[in-house]
């Protein structure tokens, strides 16, 4: 069984990361100026592991032996920026695969949905995945999408450790 999990706002506190970097350099375009972002992180000794939600690593540890963990995340055409955040947060070793898509909805990909579980925070992504009849789908209510309302019946949690697979 494959377990697809989103990155931004699901396991990584993107809002906090962006706010703290913008506090250092208000004019920095995080996605477009990766070189400058790397300089800021190095100069300020910023550890991206601190932006992982506290339940992420315990969740990975709990399920890494029984599921194929796959990171499925969107980059909005900035794959290098997304991959940098993933690598610097030191979680790559938990995943059998890291899939970074540009702008497609996750429900439009060529995946074995019926034998897969999806965990995401984004209501629009979840609705697109739901149409493909996945084995299971779980919404994590946090981050910028936490107040959005689902149109269909999808299981919701506020912490990864509430999930029992």
C-alpha positions in Angstrom: 0.0 0.0 0.0 1.3 3.4 -0.9 0.9 6.4 1.4 1.2 9.7 -0.4 1.7 12.7 1.9 1.9 16.4 1.0 4.7 18.6 2.1 3.8 22.3 2.5 1.3 22.9 5.4 1.0 19.2 6.0 4.4 18.2 7.4 6.3 21.5 6.9 5.2 24.8 8.5 5.6 26.8 5.4 3.9 29.9 6.8 6.3 30.1 9.7 9.3 29.5 7.4 8.3 32.2 5.0 7.5 34.7 7.7 10.9 34.2 9.4 12.8 34.5 6.2 10.8 37.6 5.1 11.6 39.1 8.5 15.3 38.9 7.5 14.8 40.1 4.0 11.4 41.6 3.1 12.2 41.9 -0.6 13.3 38.3 -1.1 11.3 36.3 -3.5 11.7 32.9 -1.8 10.9 30.8 -4.9 12.7 32.8 -7.5 15.9 33.7 -5.7 17.1 30.4 -4.3 20.8 31.5 -4.2 20.0 34.4 -2.0 17.7 32.2 0.2 20.6 29.7 0.7 22.9 32.6 1.7 20.4 33.9 4.3 19.9 30.4 5.7 23.7 29.8 5.9 24.5 33.3 7.3 21.7 33.1 9.9 22.4 29.5 10.8 18.8 28.5 10.1 17.9 24.8 10.4 14.9 23.9 8.2 14.2 20.8 10.4 12.7 23.2 13.0 9.9 24.0 10.5 8.7 20.4 10.4 5.5 20.0 12.4 6.3 18.0 15.6 4.1 15.1 14.6 5.8 14.5 11.2 8.8 12.4 12.2 6.9 10.3 14.7 4.3 9.7 12.0 7.0 8.6 9.5 8.6 6.3 12.1 5.2 4.7 12.9 4.4 3.9 9.2 7.7 3.6 7.3 7.9 -0.2 7.7 4.3 -1.0 6.7 3.7 1.5 3.9 5.6 2.9 0.9 5.9 6.5 1.9 5.8 8.9 -1.0 6.1 12.6 -0.8 3.7 14.2 -3.3 4.0 17.9 -3.4 3.4 20.8 -5.7 6.0 23.4 -6.7 4.2 25.9 -8.9 7.1 25.7 -11.3 9.8 26.1 -8.7 11.0 22.6 -8.3 14.5 23.6 -7.1 13.0 25.6 -4.3 10.7 22.8 -3.2 13.5 20.2 -3.4 15.8 22.5 -1.4 13.2 22.7 1.5 12.7 19.0 1.4 16.4 18.1 1.5 17.2 20.7 4.1 14.5 19.5 6.4 16.3 16.1 6.4 13.3 13.9 5.7 14.2 12.4 2.3 15.3 9.1 3.8 11.8 8.4 5.0 10.4 8.4 1.4 10.7 5.7 -1.2 9.9 8.4 -3.8 9.6 12.2 -3.9 7.2 13.5 -6.6 7.2 17.2 -7.3 4.5 18.3 -9.7 4.2 21.7 -11.2 0.6 22.8 -11.5 -1.5 19.7 -12.1 -4.0 18.6 -9.6 -3.0 15.5 -7.7 -6.1 13.8 -8.9 -5.0 14.1 -12.5 -1.8 12.1 -12.1 -1.2 8.5 -13.4 -1.2 6.8 -10.0 -2.8 3.6 -8.6 -5.4 5.5 -6.5 -7.3 2.5 -5.5 -4.3 1.0 -3.6 -3.2 4.3 -2.1 -3.8 6.5 0.9 -3.5 10.3 0.5 -2.9 12.9 3.2 -3.1 16.5 2.3 -4.2 19.9 3.7 -5.5 21.4 0.4 -9.2 21.1 -0.1 -9.0 21.4 -3.9 -6.4 18.7 -4.1 -8.4 16.4 -1.9 -11.5 16.9 -3.9 -9.6 16.1 -7.1 -8.1 12.9 -5.5 -11.5 11.9 -4.1 -12.9 11.6 -7.7 -10.4 8.8 -8.4 -11.7 6.6 -5.6 -8.6 6.2 -3.5 -8.3 3.5 -0.9 -8.4 6.2 1.7 -8.0 10.0 1.9 -7.4 12.2 4.9 -7.4 15.9 5.3 -5.0 17.5 7.7 -6.6 20.7 9.0 -3.7 23.1 9.4 -1.8 25.7 7.5 -3.4 28.2 5.1 -6.2 25.8 4.1 -7.4 24.9 7.5 -10.6 27.0 7.4 -11.7 25.9 3.9 -14.8 23.7 3.8 -14.9 20.3 2.0 -17.7 19.6 -0.4 -17.5 15.9 0.1 -17.2 13.5 3.0 -13.4 13.2 3.7 -12.0 12.2 7.1 -10.4 15.2 8.8 -7.7 15.4 11.5 -5.7 18.2 13.1 -2.6 16.1 13.9 -0.9 13.3 12.0 -0.8 11.2 15.1 -4.6 11.1 15.2 -4.4 8.9 12.0 -4.8 5.2 12.5 -4.0 3.1 9.4 
